[in-house]
């Protein structure tokens, strides 16, 4: 029996001790987190990754830290870090959207100075990751301006004699891993950075560009713990660390503070008297092990209790479509449908411009969501019928949150266009969802497009970037920032749409990977992670984004967006085996299909459908080369995806730019040392039998001499 089979996957527990001070110990898998109300402050008391409750020693002393509070809330210019009174605790068993049993605990605190009540929500699902958010209630008679709301904060660790624990040559106690690049086409650029003995900040979508996923992995270089965290928020965000590592003596202690939450100009939300607002969720866990252990713990958590069930009973549908890279005509659509069907696609959609007149800029009339009869004289139905005749599901694209300047709706309702802080309407034609009539109109438009066109697949885009401070609204005498209220509204809209159209596959996109956070993806079936398909950077993006999200929720494209301009055909296809594939523009209208490409493409699709997809939604992904260097990465890139029961796996090896060594010594990680496997080398089609012990411990050498070449290995237990 494997060690992971010995762990009860749904076990969690909450221990509440009321005296001498209310103290809560949360236990889930081997992770323990504790907090208490101590002298009017609700404070974190420490983490343990080996299952122990610190009931007699080891708890953090909040008096020794300047910022021990377990959340960070500022209202009307006051930090509510003290003067809290206990008002009760409630723990219940609930069912997650995926049907898993979870334990939900609510601690209620009342402020003794300000008319504010806070409910601290914590959900345990049996994985090492905990889910935390706050409900903040204005119990007064006047509006309250919420300027800061970090859903989780406090001291992650206090480590005595930290210098004595560090290995030789390691100057930093902690390293934090995250995506270094925030810009379009550079998603997933994972790097480790040493934390200085000072403050350190990771942010995006306000102070930085929007193409950085809000997450981190924190590694203790001395004792091996990994913290892994995701912020479920689509607006501006801020993740902060502050390391206080005393360098004066050999027995000095290091303290690491952190906080995570939304970021925007204050106030972020004006709370009306009697109103309750929910803060963004923070998903935080702790594990012993390596980077892959931390990533798999987060993936298990997201699959178990965060992401919605896939519509139609499964995910991983193979998509194809036609997009605005060309002028879309009736003949072009017919050709694309037939080509997609001939290769084995299961979903077909028409991307941007189905609503726009011919030879027009597709982005100039978004908002007018009616089929353009100049472009498609007979409407949409003939396409839908043709798609169904060929056994595929049918879909359309919308950039639903924009109303462009040339659209009829923008001309009729200029007040629905978001306004920047300087009064200009320069926020990319963003629809103002803080305006209730505008939000209602958008929901009605999406409903109409799905219902009237009988969509089985809906693709959302969001081509709005560089918002910076974003929009604002004058409310109750305050200049309220728009991010918070905007995403409250947007999330609620898609919660309702998901309930109304449970069999419609919802795909999220945002000019590529501009909005891949789990706050958005949890309401969709899967997400586009980039618009950059060109090798070798395409490997970097796939590599990184499958750290942040489970692979079955990650989309990539072959054919289109210039992806065909670099790397061999198999290199491009093999990257798609590790996530959810989309292809298009396989051969132009009027040309003859290349039989070699057709045969090889069918090979990859059949391999995905019958070998990879059956285990992907519970599989474990291993990043053998987590950091690949440079904007056009060089050297080797290696990914492995293995079934949970270790009976089968695939491993892709990719020579990136400027190869410096032709051989790579591969040691598999997701197999079983007690099994024998048939190993198939896809480049030659040759197979052999090898025992798991050899594959995992002694390894095998793979030789690739040319840049942008690849090999795929398949392993099947025999």
Long-range contacts (C-beta under 8 A, 24 or more apart in sequence): 2-646, 2-672, 8-126, 9-126, 9-127, 9-300, 9-304, 10-100, 10-101, 10-125, 10-126, 11-126, 12-102, 12-103, 12-124, 12-125, 12-126, 13-103, 13-124, 14-91, 14-103, 14-105, 14-122, 14-124, 15-53, 16-89, 16-91, 22-86, 22-89, 24-89, 24-105, 24-107, 25-53, 25-55, 26-105, 26-122, 26-124, 26-130, 27-51, 27-53, 27-124, 28-103, 28-124, 28-125, 28-126, 28-127, 28-128, 28-129, 28-130, 29-126, 29-127, 29-128, 29-297, 30-128, 30-287, 30-288, 31-128, 31-129, 31-130, 31-285, 31-286, 31-287, 33-130, 33-286, 34-59, 35-70, 35-154, 37-84, 37-86, 37-109, 38-62, 39-82, 40-82, 40-83, 40-84, 40-85, 40-112, 41-68, 41-69, 41-81, 41-82, 41-84, 42-69, 42-70, 42-71, 42-84, 42-107, 42-109, 42-120, 43-68, 43-69, 43-70, 43-154, 44-68, 44-69, 44-70, 44-153, 44-154, 44-155, 46-155, 46-157, 46-158, 47-156, 47-157, 47-225, 47-227, 47-286, 48-286, 49-128, 49-225, 49-286, 49-287, 49-288, 50-288, 60-155, 60-158, 64-158, 64-255, 65-155, 65-255, 65-257, 67-153, 67-154, 67-155, 67-242, 67-257, 68-154, 68-155, 69-153, 69-154, 70-120, 70-152, 70-153, 70-154, 71-118, 71-120, 71-134, 71-149, 71-150, 71-151, 71-152, 71-153, 72-148, 72-149, 72-150, 72-153, 72-259, 72-261, 73-116, 73-118, 73-134, 73-136, 73-146, 73-148, 73-149, 73-150, 74-146, 74-147, 74-148, 74-149, 74-266, 75-114, 75-116, 75-136, 75-144, 75-145, 75-146, 75-147, 75-271, 76-114, 76-144, 76-145, 76-147, 77-145, 77-147, 78-114, 79-148, 80-111, 80-114, 80-116, 80-118, 83-111, 83-112, 83-113, 84-109, 84-110, 84-111, 84-112, 84-118, 85-109, 85-110, 85-111, 85-112, 87-117, 94-123, 96-125, 96-304, 96-305, 96-306, 97-305, 97-306, 97-307, 97-308, 97-309, 98-303, 98-304, 98-305, 98-307, 98-308, 98-309, 99-309, 100-125, 100-126, 100-304, 100-305, 101-126, 102-126, 102-305, 110-139, 114-140, 114-144, 115-139, 115-140, 115-141, 115-144, 116-140, 116-144, 123-305, 125-301, 125-304, 125-305, 126-304, 127-285, 127-297, 127-300, 127-301, 127-304, 127-305, 128-285, 128-286, 128-287, 128-297, 128-301, 129-228, 129-283, 129-284, 129-285, 129-297, 129-298, 129-300, 129-301, 130-283, 130-284, 130-285, 131-281, 131-282, 131-283, 131-301, 131-305, 131-306, 132-281, 132-282, 132-283, 132-284, 133-278, 133-279, 133-280, 133-281, 133-282, 134-278, 134-279, 135-276, 135-277, 135-278, 135-279, 136-271, 136-276, 136-277, 136-279, 137-271, 137-274, 137-275, 137-276, 138-271, 138-272, 138-273, 138-274, 138-275, 138-276, 139-274, 140-273, 141-273, 142-273, 143-270, 143-271, 143-272, 143-273, 143-475, 143-476, 143-477, 143-478, 144-270, 144-271, 145-266, 145-267, 145-270, 145-271, 145-478, 145-480, 146-267, 146-268, 146-269, 146-270, 146-271, 146-277, 147-266, 147-267, 147-268, 148-261, 148-266, 148-268, 149-261, 149-262, 149-268, 149-269, 149-279, 150-238, 150-259, 150-260, 150-261, 151-260, 151-261, 151-279, 151-280, 151-281, 151-282, 152-258, 152-259, 152-260, 152-261, 152-282, 152-284, 153-257, 153-258, 153-259, 153-260, 153-261, 154-257, 154-258, 154-259, 155-255, 155-256, 155-257, 156-218, 156-227, 156-256, 156-257, 156-258, 157-220, 157-225, 157-254, 157-255, 157-256, 158-253, 158-254, 158-255, 158-256, 159-220, 159-222, 159-223, 159-253, 159-254, 159-255, 159-256, 160-251, 160-252, 160-253, 161-250, 161-251, 161-252, 161-253, 162-222, 162-245, 162-252, 162-253, 162-254, 163-247, 163-250, 163-252, 164-250, 164-251, 165-222, 165-223, 166-221, 166-222, 167-221, 167-222, 170-221, 170-222, 172-196, 172-221, 173-220, 173-221, 173-222, 173-243, 173-245, 173-254, 174-218, 174-219, 174-220, 174-221, 174-241, 174-243, 174-256, 175-218, 175-219, 175-221, 176-200, 176-202, 176-216, 176-217, 176-218, 176-219, 176-241, 177-216, 177-217, 177-218, 177-219, 177-291, 177-626, 178-202, 178-212, 178-215, 178-216, 178-217, 179-212, 179-213, 179-215, 179-544, 179-548, 181-211, 181-212, 181-631, 182-208, 182-209, 182-210, 182-211, 182-212, 183-209, 183-211, 184-209, 184-211, 184-465, 184-511, 184-512, 184-514, 184-531, 184-532, 185-211, 185-512, 185-530, 185-531, 185-532, 185-537, 186-211, 186-532, 186-537, 186-541, 186-631, 187-211, 187-212, 187-213, 187-512, 187-513, 187-516, 187-529, 187-530, 187-532, 187-541, 187-544, 187-545, 188-213, 188-513, 188-529, 188-530, 188-540, 188-541, 188-542, 188-543, 188-544, 188-545, 188-547, 188-548, 189-540, 189-541, 189-544, 190-543, 190-544, 190-547, 190-626, 190-627, 191-627, 192-219, 192-627, 195-241, 195-243, 195-256, 196-243, 197-243, 197-244, 197-245, 197-247, 198-242, 198-243, 199-240, 199-241, 199-242, 200-240, 200-241, 200-242, 200-243, 201-238, 201-239, 201-240, 201-241, 202-238, 202-239, 202-240, 203-236, 203-237, 203-238, 203-239, 203-263, 204-236, 204-237, 205-234, 205-235, 205-236, 205-237, 205-467, 206-235, 206-236, 206-237, 206-238, 206-263, 206-264, 206-467, 206-468, 206-469, 206-470, 206-483, 207-236, 207-238, 207-263, 209-465, 209-466, 210-465, 210-466, 210-467, 210-510, 210-514, 210-515, 211-512, 211-513, 211-514, 213-513, 213-516, 213-517, 213-545, 213-548, 213-549, 214-239, 214-517, 215-548, 217-291, 217-294, 217-295, 217-547, 218-258, 219-291, 224-288, 224-289, 225-286, 225-287, 225-288, 226-286, 226-287, 226-288, 226-289, 226-290, 226-291, 226-293, 226-294, 227-284, 227-285, 227-286, 227-294, 228-284, 228-285, 228-286, 228-287, 228-294, 228-295, 228-297, 228-298, 229-260, 229-282, 229-283, 229-284, 229-285, 230-282, 230-283, 230-298, 230-302, 230-517, 230-518, 230-548, 231-260, 231-261, 231-280, 231-281, 231-282, 231-283, 231-517, 231-519, 232-280, 232-281, 232-282, 232-283, 232-306, 232-517, 232-518, 232-519, 232-522, 233-261, 233-262, 233-280, 233-281, 233-487, 233-517, 233-519, 234-487, 234-490, 234-515, 234-517, 234-519, 234-520, 235-262, 235-263, 235-264, 235-470, 235-483, 235-484, 235-486, 235-487, 236-262, 236-263, 236-264, 236-470, 236-483, 237-261, 237-262, 237-263, 237-280, 237-517, 238-262, 238-263, 260-284, 262-483, 262-484, 264-469, 264-470, 264-481, 264-483, 264-484, 265-421, 265-469, 265-472, 265-479, 265-481, 266-481, 267-478, 267-479, 267-480, 267-481, 268-480, 268-481, 268-483, 268-484, 269-480, 269-481, 269-484, 269-485, 270-475, 270-476, 270-478, 270-480, 272-476, 277-484, 277-488, 278-488, 280-519, 281-519, 283-518, 291-623, 291-626, 292-620, 292-621, 292-622, 292-623, 292-669, 295-547, 295-621, 295-623, 296-620, 296-621, 299-549, 299-550, 299-620, 299-621, 302-518, 302-522, 302-549, 302-550, 302-553, 303-550, 303-617, 303-618, 306-518, 306-522, 307-518, 307-521, 307-522, 307-550, 307-553, 308-498, 308-522, 308-523, 308-525, 310-505, 310-525, 310-617, 311-502, 311-503, 311-504, 311-505, 311-506, 311-525, 312-456, 312-503, 312-505, 314-617, 315-525, 315-526, 315-552, 315-553, 315-580, 315-617, 316-552, 316-580, 316-608, 316-613, 316-616, 316-617, 317-346, 317-347, 317-393, 317-457, 317-505, 317-580, 318-344, 318-345, 318-346, 318-347, 318-581, 318-582, 318-583, 318-605, 318-608, 318-609, 319-345, 319-346, 319-347, 319-348, 319-349, 319-457, 319-507, 319-555, 319-580, 319-581, 319-582, 319-583, 320-345, 320-347, 320-348, 320-582, 320-583, 320-584, 321-347, 321-348, 321-349, 321-350, 321-351, 321-395, 321-397, 321-582, 321-584, 322-350, 322-351, 322-584, 322-585, 323-351, 323-352, 323-560, 323-584, 324-351, 324-352, 324-353, 324-362, 325-560, 325-561, 325-585, 326-585, 327-358, 327-359, 328-353, 328-354, 328-375, 329-358, 329-375, 330-376, 330-377, 330-378, 331-589, 332-589, 333-376, 333-383, 334-383, 334-386, 335-589, 336-584, 336-585, 337-383, 337-386, 337-387, 337-390, 337-392, 338-390, 339-586, 339-587, 339-593, 340-390, 340-392, 340-583, 340-584, 340-586, 341-390, 341-391, 341-392, 342-593, 342-598, 343-583, 343-586, 343-598, 343-601, 343-602, 343-605, 344-601, 344-602, 344-605, 344-606, 344-609, 345-392, 345-583, 346-391, 346-392, 346-393, 347-392, 347-393, 347-394, 347-395, 347-456, 347-457, 347-505, 348-387, 348-390, 348-392, 348-393, 348-394, 348-395, 349-394, 349-395, 349-396, 349-397, 349-457, 349-459, 350-380, 350-383, 350-395, 350-396, 350-397, 351-397, 351-459, 352-397, 352-399, 352-461, 354-380, 354-396, 354-397, 363-399, 363-404, 363-463, 364-404, 364-405, 364-406, 364-407, 365-404, 365-406, 365-407, 366-399, 366-402, 366-403, 366-404, 366-407, 366-429, 367-402, 367-403, 367-404, 367-407, 367-408, 367-409, 367-410, 367-429, 367-431, 368-407, 368-408, 368-409, 369-398, 369-445, 369-448, 369-449, 380-453, 384-453, 384-454, 393-456, 393-457, 393-505, 394-453, 394-454, 394-455, 394-456, 394-457, 395-455, 395-456, 395-457, 395-458, 395-459, 395-505, 396-449, 396-453, 396-455, 396-457, 396-458, 396-459, 397-459, 397-461, 398-445, 398-446, 398-449, 398-458, 398-459, 398-460, 398-461, 399-460, 399-461, 399-462, 399-463, 400-431, 400-442, 400-445, 400-446, 400-460, 401-430, 401-431, 401-433, 401-442, 401-462, 401-464, 401-490, 402-428, 402-429, 402-430, 402-431, 402-462, 402-463, 402-464, 403-429, 403-431, 404-429, 405-429, 409-441, 413-438, 413-441, 416-441, 418-470, 418-471, 418-482, 419-471, 419-472, 420-468, 420-469, 420-470, 420-471, 420-472, 421-469, 421-472, 421-479, 427-464, 427-467, 427-470, 427-471, 428-463, 428-464, 428-465, 428-466, 428-467, 429-464, 430-464, 430-467, 430-471, 432-471, 432-482, 433-485, 433-486, 433-489, 433-490, 433-493, 434-471, 434-473, 434-482, 434-485, 434-486, 434-489, 439-489, 439-493, 442-493, 443-493, 443-496, 443-497, 446-493, 446-497, 447-497, 447-500, 450-497, 450-501, 450-504, 455-501, 455-504, 456-503, 456-504, 456-505, 457-504, 457-505, 457-507, 458-501, 458-504, 458-505, 458-506, 458-507, 459-507, 459-509, 460-506, 460-507, 460-508, 460-509, 460-524, 461-509, 461-510, 461-511, 462-509, 462-510, 462-511, 462-514, 462-515, 463-510, 463-511, 464-511, 465-511, 465-514, 487-519, 491-519, 491-523, 494-523, 494-524, 495-523, 498-523, 507-555, 513-541, 513-545, 516-545, 516-548, 516-549, 518-549, 521-549, 521-553, 525-553, 526-552, 526-553, 526-554, 526-555, 526-580, 527-553, 527-554, 527-555, 528-555, 529-554, 529-555, 529-556, 530-556, 531-561, 532-561, 533-557, 533-558, 533-560, 533-561, 533-562, 533-563, 533-572, 534-561, 534-562, 534-563, 534-565, 534-566, 535-563, 535-566, 535-567, 535-571, 535-572, 535-656, 535-708, 536-566, 536-567, 536-632, 536-633, 536-634, 536-637, 536-654, 536-656, 536-657, 536-707, 536-708, 537-631, 537-632, 537-633, 538-563, 538-567, 538-572, 538-575, 539-575, 539-628, 539-633, 539-637, 539-654, 539-656, 540-628, 540-633, 540-637, 542-575, 542-578, 542-579, 542-639, 543-623, 543-625, 543-626, 543-628, 543-637, 543-639, 545-579, 546-578, 546-579, 546-621, 546-623, 546-639, 547-623, 547-626, 550-617, 550-621, 551-578, 551-579, 551-580, 551-616, 551-619, 551-621, 551-641, 552-579, 552-580, 552-616, 552-617, 553-580, 554-579, 554-580, 555-579, 555-580, 555-581, 555-582, 556-580, 556-581, 556-582, 557-582, 557-583, 557-584, 558-582, 558-583, 558-584, 559-583, 559-584, 559-585, 559-586, 560-584, 560-585, 566-708, 567-708, 567-710, 568-708, 568-709, 568-710, 569-597, 569-600, 570-600, 570-682, 570-683, 570-710, 570-712, 571-654, 571-708, 571-709, 571-710, 573-600, 573-601, 573-604, 574-604, 574-652, 574-654, 574-682, 574-710, 574-712, 575-652, 575-654, 576-604, 576-608, 577-604, 577-607, 577-608, 577-612, 577-641, 577-650, 577-652, 577-712, 578-621, 578-639, 578-641, 578-650, 578-652, 581-605, 581-608, 607-714, 611-648, 611-650, 611-714, 612-641, 612-650, 615-642, 615-643, 615-644, 615-648, 616-641, 618-643, 618-644, 619-643, 619-644, 620-644, 620-670, 622-669, 622-670, 624-666, 624-669, 628-656, 630-657, 632-656, 632-657, 633-657, 634-658, 634-659, 634-660, 635-659, 635-660, 635-661, 636-661, 636-664, 638-664, 638-666, 640-668, 640-669, 640-670, 641-670, 642-668, 642-669, 642-670, 642-671, 642-715, 643-670, 646-670, 646-671, 646-672, 646-675, 646-692, 646-717, 647-672, 647-675, 647-716, 647-717, 648-714, 648-715, 648-716, 648-717, 649-714, 649-715, 650-712, 650-713, 650-714, 650-715, 651-712, 651-713, 651-715, 652-710, 652-711, 652-712, 652-713, 653-702, 653-704, 653-710, 653-711, 653-712, 653-713, 654-708, 654-709, 654-710, 655-704, 655-705, 655-706, 655-707, 655-708, 655-709, 655-710, 656-707, 656-708, 657-707, 657-708, 658-707, 659-704, 659-705, 659-706, 659-707, 662-703, 662-704, 662-705, 663-701, 663-702, 663-703, 664-701, 664-702, 664-703, 664-704, 665-699, 665-700, 665-701, 666-699, 666-700, 666-701, 666-702, 666-713, 667-695, 667-696, 667-697, 667-698, 667-699, 668-692, 668-695, 668-696, 668-699, 668-715, 669-696, 671-695, 671-696, 671-715, 672-717, 673-697, 675-717, 675-718, 676-717, 676-718, 677-715, 677-716, 677-717, 677-718, 678-715, 678-716, 678-718, 679-713, 679-714, 679-715, 680-713, 680-714, 680-715, 680-716, 681-711, 681-713, 682-711, 682-712, 682-713, 682-714, 683-711, 683-712, 689-718
